[in-house]
């Protein structure tokens, strides 16, 4: 029995038994006879009729099958519970932490907006690409391409060995960014840009990088600790979340049931730049291990 059934059972009286109904009927009959023997005159008879009417009302109310005089109103539907952005991220972290560790020959990333791009990366950095520029054929890139964490270069082996505790992971990425040669067209990153790069690195770990389950979980928890994370409600693909992003905020679509990011309005590209979706749109994103390249 669930909580709603338990509550309904406590509030709804049981139907009276036949024995209870019979005893009530006999009491009413005896009361009527006694009233006739002892009471005379208009006033006494009137009082007796009032008592009889009251007693009859009690018996009628207890007889089986008698319609209720005041039906119990149907239970009100529970108001929807608001879910915070932190709760969505922490739920995703719990699921991600329990996911089985996996590996493969290639780390596959697929990104779609107006066009679709796919990359297959081996542990040694060699990459195969498919998209409009390759005529939608899978072609090898001429040079190995490193992974990017917050814009800084990082190897697959280093990603696999990242700290699995949120604060330590955030500090590790901050140190990597601070000691890298990341630049913008205006020069070296400012302090605010370095902080933003750390958050972008955490987003990459839950979307496009081959992070093991414990590191993905730590990344979700680290993102949840940022001020400004806000839930925008259910959207296709999961729960929409606003997080601090370039120029204000970025949108992540997280499915807490699978612990995956299915859409994002920004991601770090293979050359360390930040790609941003057009206003009001997102990139659909998927990633995972595979042992085979498509034909």
LINNORWO-V865165 format. One record per helix or strand of 2 or more residues. SS is the DSSP state (a for helix, b for strand). FROM is the first residue (numbers start at 1). LEN is the number of residues. If there is no record, write none. Layout:
ss=SS from=FROM len=LEN
ss=SS from=FROM len=LEN
//
This chain:
ss=a from=3 len=9
ss=a from=18 len=21
ss=a from=42 len=21
ss=a from=85 len=14
ss=b from=106 len=7
ss=b from=116 len=6
ss=b from=127 len=4
ss=a from=132 len=3
ss=b from=139 len=2
ss=b from=147 len=3
ss=b from=152 len=3
ss=a from=156 len=5
ss=a from=166 len=13
ss=b from=183 len=2
ss=b from=187 len=2
ss=a from=191 len=15
ss=a from=213 len=12
ss=b from=230 len=6
ss=b from=238 len=8
ss=b from=248 len=8
ss=b from=260 len=5
ss=b from=266 len=3
ss=b from=274 len=3
ss=b from=283 len=8
//
